[in-house]
Amino acid sequence: MAAKQNPAGAPDPLGPNSERPNIVLILLDNTGWGDFGPYGGGELRGAPSPSIDKLATEGLTLTNFNTEPQCTPSRSALMTGRFAIRSGTQSVPIGVPYYGLLPWEETIAERLKSAGYATAIFGKWHLGKTQGRFPTDQGFDQWYGIQDSSGDAVRYSEWIDQYSIRADVEQSLPKNEYPWIQTAKMGEKPTRVKKFDLDAKRSIDGDLITMASDYIKAQARKKNPFFAYVPLTAMHFPTLPSDEFAGKSGNGIYADLLMQTDHYVGQISNAVKKAGIEENTIFIVTADNGPEVAENGGGQFTGWTGPWAGSYFTALEGGLRVPFIAKWPKQIPKGTRSNEIVHLVDLFPTMLEAANVNVPVDRVIDGKSMIRFMKGKTKKSPREGFPIFVGDELYAVKWRNWKAHFIWQTTKYSPKKEYSTVAKVVNLIQDPREERQAVEPYNAWTQYPGVNVLLGYQKSLALQPNIPKGAPDSFTPPPLKRRK
């Protein structure tokens, strides 16, 4: 299949390749806000995190970095700079053969590639598993990893036997639904490397780190700007540390995984340093959403959300806030921290501006460039809030330190409570657990800026409607209308 052509709004080449920074983005899976040292975790969690601690001293730590509530929506938002509901990717696909980003969507990889970047992904995609929707159809030169959730490994008999689940489940699966580790180059159909069973799940992140490190060194020798996207898999249930780290913490499986992940982050960081490109590389570590629910494995496999309540699949802070640390020597001030609101969609325009690449102009882009903020040129983030969709439903809206819940759900397994008249409004500074109704006569004004966030989203639908979930590859949204 031929590589997709870059649509309207192609970037202007602003300067030689040597002026464009490399970008290394490590995306963790289902990780708690408080798991690592810079967020109060680390040794407190029984898992020292020296590599991530050091990274925080060298760059910017955000304490109010927000994601979508689920894996596929977050990865879609990261790749496109658009809230996932715009792309028809607002839900994790379960039991469906056809999902993910339409060919019409433009990813960060496509924009960077059009400006001369080499692009690669090592890890979990979760944005399509049909021809035309693989990462190598969406701007990546090469890919090694898994197409869906790493939780697919539960289908295998070892896991079924361990937890006394019906032994005939594996046999009932169509052969083409078995999870595989795959590899591909742009324009080629992915090929299967090996089954993604429990043994492979234990070792895959180590393989991804080795491949990414080798890729970084090879691109540095070519003196070509590159984008290395490394979405790791290990935190996703079933949580299984590698043989090297199993039992290493002495504090359980999840602590082992935290130590393993910190070690892997250190390996990638060292690869950048040894390649001699540290000063011209943006290095980011973040996650796709908050941790698993306690019901998955009796709580021993779940991340720690720190002061925040909730887990993934909810509109609570514990499901939305994740670690975020960014390093860019001589550009991002060392050892800085901020509680300003930043959203995953903001990485799209931020990375493009850093690379001197234009943002697409033929579609609604929700992301806001954070370059000036991250460089310390301003203390304020350009973002004040955002709507929170869980699947198709508007659950809440966040504005500054306030949040209005229209649908309340504490975990993905708990019943939903809908507020038909007065939303549940919480003050996240005074009540980080989101337990108390904060709307009183003296602060009822908060409804107005909150409503403005929603009105902004609603008005944007008149400019270009959302892509329906399940739309075919041939679907093309109507042209973007201009604001009057």
N, C-alpha and C positions, 0 to 999 in steps of 0.2 A: 504494500500500500504506500502510495507516495506521501511524503510529508505534507502536512496541512499548510496552506499558504497563509501568510500573515494578512489579515483583513485591514480595513481602513484604519487610519490613525497610526501608521507605522512610525517608529521612533526616529528622531533626527540623530545622526551620529555626531555626538558632541565631544570631540577629542579622540586621541588615539587610545588603543586598547589598554596601554599601560596606565592610563588615568582612571580606568574603570576598576572599582574594587571587586575582588573575589567575594563570594557569599557562601558561607557554610551554615546551614540551618539544620540543627538537630531537633527533631520533634518527638517527644516522649508520648507514650500512650497511657491514658487513664492515671494521671499522676496527681497526688495531693499537693495543694499549695504549700503546706508546711513540711514536706518530706525532707528537704535539704537544708544544710546549715544556714544559708543566708535568710531563710524564712523561719528559723527557730527549730528546725529539725536536725538532721545530721546526727551528732552524738546523742541528742535527746531521743532519737528514734532508734538508737542502738546501731547506727550506721554512719560513721564519720564520712564526710563528703569533701575531702581536701581539694579535689580538682575543681568542683563547682564553687567552693568557698573562694579559691584563688581567682577564678574567673570573675566573681563578684567584685573583688578588690581591684580588678583591672578594667571594669566597665560599669554599665548601668544595670541596676536591679529595679524592676517594677513590681510593686506590691498590689497593683490594681489592674493587672493585665487579664483581659476577659476573652473567653472563647464562645463558641456555640455549645449547646449542652450534649452533643453526641459526636461520634467519630467522623462519620461521613460529612455532616454539615460543617464541622470545623475544617476539615481538609479542603472542602470546596471553597469556603470563605478565604482560607489562606491562599489557595491557588489563583482565585479570581478577583479578590478584593470586593466581593459582593456577598451580602447576607445570603445564606444558603437557600432561603425560601425563594429568592429571585431565580435561582438556577434549577429549581425542581429537585434539589438534593437535601431537603430539610429533614430527612429521616434516614436512619441506618437501614439498609436493605436487608430484609430477612426473608428467605425463601423465594426470592424473585430472580429471574435470570437476566434481567435487563435494567440497568440503572446507571447512574453516574453523570458525568459532565457531557453535555452535548458537544459535538465538534464545533459548533458556533462559539462556544465559550473560549475565551483567551486566557491562558494561564501565565503565571509569572515566568515559567520556563520559556514559553513562546516569545514573550516580549524580550526577555534577555537574549534568547538565541538570535532574534532578528537584529540585535545590536552587536553580534559577534561573539557572544558567550558560548562556551561549551557547557553542557547541562547533563546532569546525571542524578538518578534517584537510586538509593540503596535502602530498601525496606518496604513498608506497608503502603499501598496505594489507596484502596478502598473508595475509588471514584469511577469504577467501571471495569467490567470483565468481558466485554465484547469488542470485536475489532472496530477500531475507530475511537475507542474510549480507554485504551491502555495508556500508561504514561508516555510511551514512545509515540503515541498518536497526538499527544498534547504538549509537545515541545521538548521532551527529554531525548537526548542522544542515545542514552542507554539506561537500562533498568535491570536490577536484580532484586527479587523480593517476592512478596505475596500480594495477590490482587484484592483479597477481602480481609476481614477481621482475623486476627490471630487466634480468636476464640474458636475458629473452625476446628482446631486440633481436638476439641472435646468429642468430635465424632469418632475418634479412633478407639479401638477396643481396649487399649491399656487404660484410658481414662474411664471408659464405660465400666470396666471391671472394678477399678479402684473405688468408684462411687456407687457401685451396685445399680447402675442404670441398665435398662433392658439391653441385653446383649445382642439383640437382633437389629438395633438401630443402625449400626455400621453397614450390615448386609442389605438394609433396605434402601440405602442411598444409591442413586444413579452413579455409575462409575465416573462420569464427567463432573460430578459434584465433589469428589474428593479434593481436599485442599493440596495445592502443589506450590513449591517454590519454583519461580519462573525467571527467565532472563530474556531480554530482547534488545535490539537496536532499532533506531528510528527507521520506519518504513518496513520493518519485518514483523512477522507474526511471532508472538512470544513462544518460546519452547520450554518444556518442562525439564527441571533439573532433578528434583526428587520430591517425594511426598512430604508434605508438611505435617508430620506426625509429632508426637511428644518429644522424641529424641531430637528432631530437627528444631523444635521450638526452643529447646534448651540452648542450642548452639547457634541459632541464626543471627542473633545480635552481634556476637563475636565475629562472625563471618562478614556481616555488614560493615562493621568498624574497620576490619582489615582491608576490605575492598575500597571503602571510602578513603582511607589513609593512603592507599596505593594510588588512587585516582588523583588525590590532591597533589601528591609528589610528582606524578606524571604531567599534570597540567602546569605545575609550576615550572617544570623543565621546558615546556613549550612556550612559556611566557604568554599564555593566553588567558584572558579573564574567564572564570568559571563559576557555575552555581552548582554546589553539591548539596542535595537535599537528602537527609538521613533520618527517615521516620522509623524509629526503633519500635520493637514489638513487645518487650518483655513484661511491662507492667500490666498488660491485658490478661485477665483471667482466662485460662489457668496459669497462674504465676509460677514459673519454673526457672530457677537460676541455673546457670551452666555448671558443669561439674567442677570447674575451677572455683566457683563462688558458693556452691551449695554448702551451707553450714559455716561459712566463713565469719559471719557476724556473731554467731552464737545467740542471736535474738530472733530467729525465725526466718521463714522464706522471704517475706517482703523486705526485711532488713538486708538479707543477702542480695536481693535484687537492687536495692538502693546503692549498696557498695559496688555492685557490678556496673551499674549505670554510671556512677561517678567515675569509675576507672575507665570506662569507654569514652566518656567525655574528655578525660585527660589524654587518652590516646590520640583522639582527633586533634585536640589542641596542640599536642606535641608534634603531630604530623605537619601542621601549618607552620610551626616554629622552625622545624628542621628543614622545611622546604624553602625557608628564607622569605616568606611572603606575609608574615604576621602583620606588618604595618599596613598592608594594602588588602586586608581581609576583614570583612564583617563576619563576626562569629556569634551565632545566636543559639541559645538553648531555651526551649519552651515545651509546652505540652498541648495536646488537642482538647482536653477537657479534664474535669476533676476525676476523682477516683471511683473505683467500683463501689457497689453497695455492700454493706456488711453481710447480707444474705449470701453473697457469692463467696463461699468458702468459710463461712462462720466468722468473718471479720479478720481472720489472720492474714488475708491477702490484700487488704485494702490500704490505700494511702491515707495520710493524715491531712485534714483540711485546716489545721490550726484553729483560729477563732471562728471560722465560718461553718455554718451548718449546711447539710445537703451533700449530694453526690451527683455524678453525671445523670443525664436524662431529666434534670430538674432546672428550675429557674433560680434556685438558691445559690448563694455565693460560692459554696463549696463545690458546686458543679461547674461554675463559670470561671472562677479565679484560679490561675495556675502560675507556676514559676515562670519568670522571663528574665533572662540575663543576656545582655548584648555587649560585645566588646568590638571596638574599632579604634586602634591606637592612634593618638593625636587628633582624633575626631570626636569620640565620645569620652568625656572626662572620666578619669579613674575614680572608682569607689563611690559613685553617686547612686542615690536611691530616690524613688518618687512614688507617691500614692495617687498620681494623676491617672485618669481613666484612659486606657488604650485597649483597642479591640483587635482581634486576630485579622480582621479585614484590612486594618491599617498597614500591615506589613507589605501588602502588594504595592501601594503607591510609595511607601517609604523606601523599599528596596529599589524600585524603579528610579526614583529621584536620585538615590545614591549612585546608581549606575548611569545617570544621565540619559534615561530612557523615558519616553513619553508614556503617559497613561492612555488607554483607549478612550476615544471620544464618541464612539458609536453605541454606547451602552451605559446604563446606570452603574456607577462605581460608588460603593458605600464607604470605602476606605479613605482615610485622611493621612497625608504624609506627616510623619513624625520626625523628619530629619532635624528641623530646627530645635525641637523639644529634646530629642535624644542627644544632640550636640551641646545642649546646655545654653543655647541662644535665648531660650525663653523657659520660664519655670512652668508654664501652663501647657497642657496638652490641648490641641485643637478640638478634641472630642469631649463633649459634656455628657453624653448618654447614648443609649441605643435600645431598640426593641428586642425582646427575648422571645423567640418562637421555640416551642418544643414540638417537633413535627409540624403539623399544619396550624397549630393553635397558638395564638398570642397569649403567653403566660404572664408576661410582666413587661414593665419598662423601667429602665434604670436611668437616673439623672443625678449627676454629682453624687452626693452621699445618701441619696434617697432611692427607694425602689417601691413601685406600686405593683402588687400582685393581683392579677385578674383571675388566675387559676393557681391554686396552691397544691403542691404535691411534694412530699418530703423525700421519697425515693421513687424509682420507676415502678416498684411493686405496690406502692401505697395508693389508696383511693384518692381521686381528685376532688377538690372542693372549689367550686366556682363562686366568685363574688359578683352577683348580678347587679347590684346597685352601687355600693361603696367598696372600692378596692381595699385590700389590705396594704397599707402604706407603712414602710419601715424606715427607720433612720439607721444607716449602716455604721455610723460612728458610735452612736449611743447603744445600738442593739445589733452587734454583728451576727448574732444567732437568728435574727429576723423573727423574733418571737412576739413582739408587742406592736399593737396598732398604734401608730404615731400621729394620726390625723386628729388634730384638735383645732379649735377656732384660731389659735395663734399661728398655726403652721399649715392651714388649709391651702395657702397660696402655692404649695408645692405641686398641686394638681396642674397648674397652668404651664410651667416649663415642661413637666412630664408629658402633658397632652401635646405640646408642641413637637416633642420628639416623635410621637405617633403621627401627628398631622404631616410632618415632613416625609415620613415613610409613605403615608397614604397619597400625598400629592405626587410622589415619585412614580406611583403606579399609573398615573395618567400620562406620564411621559413615556413609559415603556412597561407593559404588563409583565408579570412574572412568567417564567417558563413553567408549564404544567408538569407535575411529577409524572414520570413515565413517558415523556415526549420522545418520539423517534428521532433518529439521527438527522433526518431531513428537516426537522423543525427549525424555523428561523423566526425569532421575534420580530414584530414590526419595527420600523426605523424609530430611533429615539427622537422624540419631539423636543423642541427647544423650550426652555422656560421663558415665559413672557415677562 
